[in-house]
C-alpha cells in the first residue's frame, strides 16, 4: 500500500496535461480578444463609410 501511495505522489503525468490545458486556454483568450477588437474596429470603419456615403 505504501509503495502504491509513493507511486501516486511521484506521478507527474496529470500535471503536464493540466499545464497544456492552461496554455491552450491562455492562447484561446488572446485569440478571442484580438478577433473581438478587430471586429469592433471594422464595424466602426464600415459605419463611418456608410454615413459618409449617405
N, CA, C and O atoms as CSV, one atom per row, in Angstrom:
chain,resi,resn,atom,element,x,y,z
A,1,UNK,N,N,0.827,-1.199,0.000
A,1,UNK,CA,C,0.000,0.000,0.000
A,1,UNK,C,C,0.866,1.256,0.000
A,1,UNK,O,O,0.574,2.240,-0.680
A,2,UNK,N,N,1.931,1.192,0.777
A,2,UNK,CA,C,2.824,2.358,0.848
A,2,UNK,C,C,3.490,2.621,-0.499
A,2,UNK,O,O,3.634,3.773,-0.908
A,3,UNK,N,N,3.889,1.576,-1.175
A,3,UNK,CA,C,4.529,1.711,-2.484
A,3,UNK,C,C,3.561,2.312,-3.505
A,3,UNK,O,O,3.955,3.132,-4.334
A,4,UNK,N,N,2.310,1.904,-3.439
A,4,UNK,CA,C,1.288,2.441,-4.331
A,4,UNK,C,C,1.081,3.929,-4.077
A,4,UNK,O,O,0.955,4.708,-5.023
A,5,UNK,N,N,1.045,4.324,-2.828
A,5,UNK,CA,C,0.883,5.725,-2.475
A,5,UNK,C,C,2.095,6.544,-2.919
A,5,UNK,O,O,1.927,7.669,-3.390
A,6,UNK,N,N,3.298,6.016,-2.785
A,6,UNK,CA,C,4.504,6.722,-3.233
A,6,UNK,C,C,4.498,6.905,-4.753
A,6,UNK,O,O,4.864,7.969,-5.253
A,7,UNK,N,N,4.083,5.868,-5.487
A,7,UNK,CA,C,4.000,5.994,-6.950
A,7,UNK,C,C,2.974,7.034,-7.352
A,7,UNK,O,O,3.195,7.780,-8.306
A,8,UNK,N,N,1.860,7.098,-6.646
A,8,UNK,CA,C,0.809,8.073,-6.939
A,8,UNK,C,C,1.314,9.493,-6.712
A,8,UNK,O,O,1.038,10.380,-7.521
A,9,UNK,N,N,2.040,9.721,-5.640
A,9,UNK,CA,C,2.550,11.052,-5.319
A,9,UNK,C,C,3.634,11.473,-6.320
A,9,UNK,O,O,3.713,12.648,-6.681
A,10,UNK,N,N,4.459,10.539,-6.765
A,10,UNK,CA,C,5.558,10.859,-7.682
A,10,UNK,C,C,5.116,10.992,-9.133
A,10,UNK,O,O,5.874,11.506,-9.956
A,11,UNK,N,N,3.911,10.542,-9.467
A,11,UNK,CA,C,3.439,10.585,-10.853
A,11,UNK,C,C,3.114,12.021,-11.248
A,11,UNK,O,O,2.319,12.683,-10.580
A,12,UNK,N,N,3.729,12.515,-12.342
A,12,UNK,CA,C,3.531,13.892,-12.795
A,12,UNK,C,C,2.851,13.972,-14.157
A,12,UNK,O,O,2.845,15.045,-14.761
A,13,UNK,N,N,2.291,12.906,-14.654
A,13,UNK,CA,C,1.639,12.911,-15.965
A,13,UNK,C,C,0.441,13.846,-16.001
A,13,UNK,O,O,0.246,14.553,-16.989
A,14,UNK,N,N,-0.350,13.867,-14.968
A,14,UNK,CA,C,-1.515,14.739,-14.919
A,14,UNK,C,C,-1.139,16.202,-14.886
A,14,UNK,O,O,-1.843,17.041,-15.449
A,15,UNK,N,N,-0.023,16.520,-14.221
A,15,UNK,CA,C,0.415,17.914,-14.131
A,15,UNK,C,C,0.771,18.455,-15.510
A,15,UNK,O,O,0.481,19.613,-15.813
A,16,UNK,N,N,1.387,17.642,-16.339
A,16,UNK,CA,C,1.741,18.069,-17.685
A,16,UNK,C,C,0.489,18.355,-18.511
A,16,UNK,O,O,0.443,19.344,-19.244
A,17,UNK,N,N,-0.509,17.511,-18.401
A,17,UNK,CA,C,-1.753,17.727,-19.137
A,17,UNK,C,C,-2.438,19.004,-18.683
A,17,UNK,O,O,-2.973,19.749,-19.505
A,18,UNK,N,N,-2.426,19.261,-17.390
A,18,UNK,CA,C,-3.046,20.481,-16.877
A,18,UNK,C,C,-2.296,21.711,-17.375
A,18,UNK,O,O,-2.917,22.717,-17.718
A,19,UNK,N,N,-0.977,21.641,-17.416
A,19,UNK,CA,C,-0.184,22.765,-17.920
A,19,UNK,C,C,-0.520,23.052,-19.381
A,19,UNK,O,O,-0.662,24.212,-19.767
A,20,UNK,N,N,-0.648,22.012,-20.191
A,20,UNK,CA,C,-1.008,22.207,-21.598
A,20,UNK,C,C,-2.399,22.807,-21.727
A,20,UNK,O,O,-2.630,23.649,-22.595
A,21,UNK,N,N,-3.323,22.389,-20.883
A,21,UNK,CA,C,-4.677,22.958,-20.912
A,21,UNK,C,C,-4.662,24.440,-20.547
A,21,UNK,O,O,-5.379,25.235,-21.154
A,22,UNK,N,N,-3.854,24.812,-19.563
A,22,UNK,CA,C,-3.757,26.213,-19.176
A,22,UNK,C,C,-3.151,27.054,-20.293
A,22,UNK,O,O,-3.602,28.171,-20.546
A,23,UNK,N,N,-2.129,26.521,-20.962
A,23,UNK,CA,C,-1.524,27.242,-22.087
A,23,UNK,C,C,-2.534,27.404,-23.216
A,23,UNK,O,O,-2.653,28.488,-23.788
A,24,UNK,N,N,-3.264,26.338,-23.542
A,24,UNK,CA,C,-4.259,26.408,-24.611
A,24,UNK,C,C,-5.371,27.393,-24.259
A,24,UNK,O,O,-5.862,28.105,-25.136
A,25,UNK,N,N,-5.772,27.445,-22.996
A,25,UNK,CA,C,-6.794,28.392,-22.564
A,25,UNK,C,C,-6.301,29.824,-22.713
A,25,UNK,O,O,-7.043,30.691,-23.174
A,26,UNK,N,N,-5.052,30.077,-22.327
A,26,UNK,CA,C,-4.476,31.412,-22.475
A,26,UNK,C,C,-4.415,31.854,-23.922
A,26,UNK,O,O,-4.747,32.995,-24.243
A,27,UNK,N,N,-3.993,30.955,-24.795
A,27,UNK,CA,C,-3.922,31.277,-26.220
A,27,UNK,C,C,-5.322,31.537,-26.767
A,27,UNK,O,O,-5.511,32.445,-27.575
A,28,UNK,N,N,-6.296,30.754,-26.338
A,28,UNK,CA,C,-7.676,30.957,-26.783
A,28,UNK,C,C,-8.220,32.306,-26.362
A,28,UNK,O,O,-8.907,32.970,-27.138
A,29,UNK,N,N,-7.921,32.719,-25.139
A,29,UNK,CA,C,-8.386,34.023,-24.661
A,29,UNK,C,C,-7.763,35.143,-25.480
A,29,UNK,O,O,-8.437,36.114,-25.824
A,30,UNK,N,N,-6.476,35.008,-25.793
A,30,UNK,CA,C,-5.798,36.032,-26.604
A,30,UNK,C,C,-6.419,36.112,-27.994
A,30,UNK,O,O,-6.630,37.209,-28.512
A,31,UNK,N,N,-6.712,34.977,-28.597
A,31,UNK,CA,C,-7.305,34.960,-29.936
A,31,UNK,C,C,-8.697,35.598,-29.917
A,31,UNK,O,O,-9.015,36.407,-30.789
A,32,UNK,N,N,-9.520,35.245,-28.940
A,32,UNK,CA,C,-10.869,35.808,-28.859
A,32,UNK,C,C,-10.809,37.319,-28.660
A,32,UNK,O,O,-11.578,38.057,-29.275
A,33,UNK,N,N,-9.902,37.782,-27.807
A,33,UNK,CA,C,-9.760,39.217,-27.563
A,33,UNK,C,C,-9.325,39.946,-28.827
A,33,UNK,O,O,-9.856,41.009,-29.146
A,34,UNK,N,N,-8.355,39.376,-29.552
A,34,UNK,CA,C,-7.867,40.018,-30.775
A,34,UNK,C,C,-8.960,40.076,-31.840
A,34,UNK,O,O,-9.145,41.110,-32.482
A,35,UNK,N,N,-9.668,38.993,-32.027
A,35,UNK,CA,C,-10.729,38.957,-33.042
A,35,UNK,C,C,-11.849,39.929,-32.673
A,35,UNK,O,O,-12.412,40.590,-33.545
A,36,UNK,N,N,-12.167,40.014,-31.398
A,36,UNK,CA,C,-13.207,40.944,-30.953
A,36,UNK,C,C,-12.773,42.382,-31.222
A,36,UNK,O,O,-13.573,43.191,-31.691
A,37,UNK,N,N,-11.536,42.702,-30.934
A,37,UNK,CA,C,-11.026,44.056,-31.186
A,37,UNK,C,C,-11.039,44.414,-32.652
A,37,UNK,O,O,-11.414,45.528,-33.017
A,38,UNK,N,N,-10.633,43.481,-33.502
A,38,UNK,CA,C,-10.650,43.726,-34.946
A,38,UNK,C,C,-12.079,43.892,-35.442
A,38,UNK,O,O,-12.348,44.736,-36.297
A,39,UNK,N,N,-12.993,43.093,-34.911
A,39,UNK,CA,C,-14.396,43.187,-35.313
A,39,UNK,C,C,-14.998,44.539,-34.957
A,39,UNK,O,O,-15.744,45.119,-35.746
A,40,UNK,N,N,-14.677,45.034,-33.780
A,40,UNK,CA,C,-15.198,46.346,-33.375
A,40,UNK,C,C,-14.617,47.444,-34.257
A,40,UNK,O,O,-15.330,48.358,-34.670
A,41,UNK,N,N,-13.310,47.351,-34.546
A,41,UNK,CA,C,-12.674,48.366,-35.397
A,41,UNK,C,C,-13.266,48.347,-36.804
A,41,UNK,O,O,-13.515,49.404,-37.386
A,42,UNK,N,N,-13.493,47.157,-37.353
A,42,UNK,CA,C,-14.083,47.071,-38.688
A,42,UNK,C,C,-15.519,47.590,-38.691
A,42,UNK,O,O,-15.935,48.261,-39.636
A,43,UNK,N,N,-16.267,47.287,-37.654
A,43,UNK,CA,C,-17.638,47.788,-37.561
A,43,UNK,C,C,-17.676,49.304,-37.541
A,43,UNK,O,O,-18.531,49.915,-38.183
A,44,UNK,N,N,-16.760,49.911,-36.812
A,44,UNK,CA,C,-16.683,51.371,-36.766
A,44,UNK,C,C,-16.341,51.942,-38.133
A,44,UNK,O,O,-16.941,52.926,-38.565
A,45,UNK,N,N,-15.380,51.330,-38.814
A,45,UNK,CA,C,-14.995,51.801,-40.152
A,45,UNK,C,C,-16.181,51.708,-41.128
A,45,UNK,O,O,-16.455,52.649,-41.873
A,46,UNK,N,N,-16.870,50.573,-41.114
A,46,UNK,CA,C,-18.000,50.403,-42.020
A,46,UNK,C,C,-19.106,51.418,-41.722
A,46,UNK,O,O,-19.741,51.927,-42.646
A,47,UNK,N,N,-19.338,51.710,-40.460
A,47,UNK,CA,C,-20.334,52.715,-40.098
A,47,UNK,C,C,-19.909,54.103,-40.586
A,47,UNK,O,O,-20.736,54.865,-41.086
A,48,UNK,N,N,-18.623,54.430,-40.441
A,48,UNK,CA,C,-18.125,55.712,-40.932
A,48,UNK,C,C,-18.285,55.834,-42.448
A,48,UNK,O,O,-18.707,56.873,-42.956
A,49,UNK,N,N,-17.947,54.770,-43.155
A,49,UNK,CA,C,-18.089,54.773,-44.621
A,49,UNK,C,C,-19.552,54.882,-45.014
A,49,UNK,O,O,-19.892,55.600,-45.954
A,50,UNK,N,N,-20.419,54.175,-44.302
A,50,UNK,CA,C,-21.848,54.217,-44.612
A,50,UNK,C,C,-22.421,55.613,-44.421
A,50,UNK,O,O,-23.193,56.095,-45.250
A,51,UNK,N,N,-22.042,56.256,-43.329
A,51,UNK,CA,C,-22.572,57.611,-43.106
A,51,UNK,C,C,-21.996,58.628,-44.059
A,51,UNK,O,O,-22.667,59.604,-44.395
A,52,UNK,N,N,-20.763,58.427,-44.507
A,52,UNK,CA,C,-20.177,59.376,-45.449
A,52,UNK,C,C,-20.771,59.205,-46.850
A,52,UNK,O,O,-20.761,60.159,-47.629
A,53,UNK,N,N,-21.272,58.053,-47.186
A,53,UNK,CA,C,-21.866,57.808,-48.495
A,53,UNK,C,C,-23.298,58.332,-48.588
A,53,UNK,O,O,-23.810,58.530,-49.690
A,54,UNK,N,N,-23.937,58.554,-47.473
A,54,UNK,CA,C,-25.345,58.955,-47.475
A,54,UNK,C,C,-25.495,60.400,-47.798
A,54,UNK,O,O,-26.614,60.910,-47.844
